[in-house]
Amino acid sequence: MFELQTFALFLAAATLVAITPGPGIFYIIARTLAGGRTEGLASSVGLGLGGFVHVLAGAIGISALVMASAEAFTALKIAGAFYLIWLGIKTWREARVAAPTEVRTTGAGRALREGIVVEALNPKTAAFFLAFIPQFVDTTANVAVQFTVLGTMSVALNTGVDLIVAHWAAKAREALTERPKFVARTRRASAAVMCGLGAALLIARRAS
């Protein structure tokens, strides 16, 4: 299905994209610092599942329709932006220290679901896949299958990097657990990052 040279080029490009710091990595760091290792890992998996939603949507043509419609793009963008901002506000409100040994968390299940929604509502992810993957697709073969395979590999690489980032962010957080006031400030900083990511998405423009 894929020529070896084309496939190798795709892996190199996709790996470079995965390790380049972007909104996804900053979101994972924020969630991990706010809620700990379990929430960070769950959020990473959630972003991966949300990314796979875009892969499937791109393979069957839904993403192209969304990107072609200014109204659909704007609606998805606003929904995703306000969801991120809402998560940030909620994290800020929860960033309190009730006791020196108590650390408030939201739970892995909710972190997973929120990660899925955050990524699934991000039209910039759809735009990326539509711009990136077709460069490595053989138009003489089944395009939808190729798009799905390459998209899944790209999502897997991104998720792998996110899991590593979550692991090291959790290490940093564990070193601060005996300083509850500092942890509370870290949670507020994480909340501000989420709100900032939401604001950045809100002003994102659809590619012409």
C-alpha positions as CSV (number, residue, x, y, z in Angstrom):
1,M,0.0,0.0,0.0
2,F,2.8,2.4,0.9
3,E,6.2,2.7,-0.7
4,L,9.0,2.2,1.8
5,Q,10.6,5.6,1.2
6,T,7.2,7.3,1.5
7,F,6.4,5.4,4.7
8,A,9.8,6.2,6.3
9,L,9.3,9.9,5.4
10,F,5.9,9.8,7.0
11,L,7.2,8.2,10.2
12,A,10.0,10.8,10.5
13,A,7.6,13.7,9.9
14,A,4.9,12.4,12.2
15,T,7.5,11.8,15.0
16,L,8.8,15.3,14.6
17,V,5.2,16.7,14.9
18,A,4.6,14.5,17.9
19,I,7.6,15.7,19.9
20,T,7.1,19.4,19.0
21,P,5.5,21.1,22.0
22,G,2.0,22.2,21.2
23,P,-1.4,22.7,22.8
24,G,-1.9,19.0,23.4
25,I,1.4,18.7,25.4
26,F,0.6,21.9,27.4
27,Y,-2.8,20.5,28.2
28,I,-1.3,17.2,29.4
29,I,1.2,19.1,31.6
30,A,-1.6,21.2,33.0
31,R,-3.9,18.3,33.8
32,T,-1.0,16.3,35.3
33,L,0.2,19.1,37.6
34,A,-3.4,19.7,38.6
35,G,-4.6,16.2,39.2
36,G,-1.6,13.9,39.4
37,R,-0.2,10.9,37.4
38,T,-3.4,9.0,37.0
39,E,-5.3,12.0,35.6
40,G,-2.4,12.9,33.3
41,L,-2.2,9.4,31.8
42,A,-6.0,9.3,31.5
43,S,-6.0,12.7,29.8
44,S,-3.3,11.5,27.4
45,V,-5.4,8.5,26.4
46,G,-8.4,10.7,26.1
47,L,-6.7,13.1,23.7
48,G,-5.6,10.1,21.7
49,L,-9.2,8.8,21.4
50,G,-10.4,12.3,20.5
51,G,-7.7,12.5,17.8
52,F,-8.9,9.1,16.4
53,V,-12.4,10.7,16.1
54,H,-10.8,13.2,13.7
55,V,-9.0,10.4,11.8
56,L,-12.3,8.6,11.2
57,A,-14.1,11.8,10.3
58,G,-11.3,12.7,7.8
59,A,-11.4,9.2,6.3
60,I,-15.1,9.4,5.5
61,G,-15.1,13.0,4.5
62,I,-16.8,14.7,7.4
63,S,-13.8,16.8,8.4
64,A,-13.5,18.1,4.9
65,L,-17.1,19.2,5.0
66,V,-16.5,20.9,8.4
67,M,-13.4,22.7,7.1
68,A,-15.3,23.9,4.0
69,S,-18.1,25.4,6.0
70,A,-17.2,28.6,7.9
71,E,-20.3,28.1,10.1
72,A,-19.5,24.5,11.1
73,F,-15.8,25.4,11.8
74,T,-16.8,28.3,14.0
75,A,-19.4,26.3,15.9
76,L,-16.9,23.5,16.6
77,K,-14.2,26.0,17.5
78,I,-16.5,27.9,19.9
79,A,-17.7,24.7,21.6
80,G,-14.1,23.5,22.0
81,A,-12.8,26.8,23.3
82,F,-15.5,27.3,25.9
83,Y,-15.2,23.7,27.1
84,L,-11.5,24.3,27.7
85,I,-12.2,27.6,29.4
86,W,-14.8,25.9,31.6
87,L,-12.3,23.2,32.6
88,G,-9.8,25.9,33.5
89,I,-12.3,27.8,35.6
90,K,-13.4,24.6,37.3
91,T,-9.8,23.6,38.1
92,W,-9.1,27.1,39.5
93,R,-12.1,26.9,41.8
94,E,-11.0,23.4,43.0
95,A,-7.4,24.6,43.6
96,R,-7.8,24.9,47.4
97,V,-5.9,23.1,50.1
98,A,-8.3,21.7,52.8
99,A,-5.6,20.0,54.7
100,P,-1.8,19.7,54.4
101,T,-2.0,16.1,53.1
102,E,-5.1,16.4,51.0
103,V,-4.9,16.8,47.2
104,R,-8.1,17.3,45.3
105,T,-8.5,15.3,42.0
106,T,-11.2,14.8,39.5
107,G,-10.6,11.1,38.8
108,A,-9.3,9.1,35.9
109,G,-12.7,8.5,34.3
110,R,-13.6,12.1,34.1
111,A,-10.1,13.1,33.0
112,L,-10.4,10.5,30.1
113,R,-13.8,11.8,29.1
114,E,-12.7,15.4,29.2
115,G,-9.6,14.6,27.1
116,I,-11.8,13.0,24.5
117,V,-14.1,16.0,24.3
118,V,-11.3,18.6,24.3
119,E,-9.6,16.9,21.3
120,A,-12.8,16.0,19.4
121,L,-14.0,19.6,19.6
122,N,-10.8,21.0,18.3
123,P,-11.2,21.8,14.5
124,K,-7.4,22.6,14.3
125,T,-6.8,18.9,14.7
126,A,-9.1,18.1,11.8
127,A,-7.3,20.8,9.8
128,F,-3.9,19.3,10.6
129,F,-4.9,15.7,9.5
130,L,-6.4,17.0,6.3
131,A,-3.3,18.9,5.5
132,F,-0.7,16.5,6.7
133,I,-1.8,12.9,5.8
134,P,-2.8,13.4,2.1
135,Q,0.9,14.2,1.3
136,F,1.7,10.5,2.0
137,V,-1.4,8.9,0.4
138,D,-1.2,6.9,-2.9
139,T,-4.2,8.1,-4.8
140,T,-4.2,5.0,-6.9
141,A,-5.1,2.8,-3.9
142,N,-7.9,3.0,-1.3
143,V,-7.5,6.6,0.1
144,A,-9.8,6.1,3.1
145,V,-7.9,3.0,4.3
146,Q,-4.6,4.8,3.9
147,F,-5.9,7.9,5.7
148,T,-7.1,5.7,8.6
149,V,-3.8,3.8,8.9
150,L,-1.6,6.8,8.7
151,G,-3.9,8.8,11.0
152,T,-4.0,6.1,13.6
153,M,-0.2,5.9,13.5
154,S,0.1,9.6,14.0
155,V,-2.3,9.5,16.9
156,A,-0.4,6.7,18.5
157,L,2.9,8.6,18.2
158,N,1.3,11.7,19.7
159,T,-0.3,9.7,22.5
160,G,3.0,8.0,23.3
161,V,4.7,11.4,23.7
162,D,1.8,12.6,25.8
163,L,2.2,9.6,28.1
164,I,5.9,10.3,28.6
165,V,5.2,14.0,29.3
166,A,2.5,13.0,31.8
167,H,5.0,10.7,33.5
168,W,7.6,13.4,34.0
169,A,5.1,16.0,34.9
170,A,3.8,13.6,37.6
171,K,7.4,13.2,38.9
172,A,7.7,17.0,39.2
173,R,4.3,17.1,41.0
174,E,5.3,14.3,43.4
175,A,8.3,16.3,44.5
176,L,5.9,19.1,45.6
177,T,3.2,17.1,47.4
178,E,4.7,18.1,50.8
179,R,4.2,21.8,50.0
180,P,0.4,22.0,49.7
181,K,0.3,25.8,49.2
182,F,2.6,25.4,46.3
183,V,0.5,22.6,44.9
184,A,-2.5,24.9,45.1
185,R,-0.6,27.6,43.2
186,T,0.4,25.0,40.6
187,R,-3.2,24.0,40.1
188,R,-4.2,27.6,39.6
189,A,-1.4,28.0,37.0
190,S,-2.6,24.8,35.3
191,A,-6.1,26.3,35.2
192,A,-4.7,29.5,33.6
193,V,-3.0,27.3,31.0
194,M,-6.3,25.6,30.1
195,C,-8.1,29.0,29.9
196,G,-5.3,30.3,27.7
197,L,-5.5,27.3,25.4
198,G,-9.3,27.9,25.1
199,A,-8.7,31.5,24.3
200,A,-6.2,30.7,21.7
201,L,-8.6,28.2,20.0
202,L,-11.3,30.9,20.2
203,I,-9.4,33.2,18.0
204,A,-8.1,30.5,15.6
205,R,-9.0,31.1,12.0
206,R,-10.1,28.6,9.4
207,A,-7.5,28.1,6.6
208,S,-8.7,29.5,3.3
